[in-house]
């Protein structure tokens, strides 16, 4: 948080709030009309879902198509 203090001082309408539920390397951003969850857990879940979808797709392809 100390590294971001100069940024917060330049943008008085921003608030930086430490959140012990967000692990190192992650962040959450909330605005009046949007929320962004860029936590490590959320990014990992996204990658795991994409990998599972790809593996499912490959499993349903014929043996000749798996080598493409």
Secondary structure, 3 states (H helix, E strand, C coil): CHHHHHHHHHCCCCCCCCCCCCCCCCCEEECCCCEEECCHHHHHHHHHHHHHHHHHHHHHCCCCHHHC
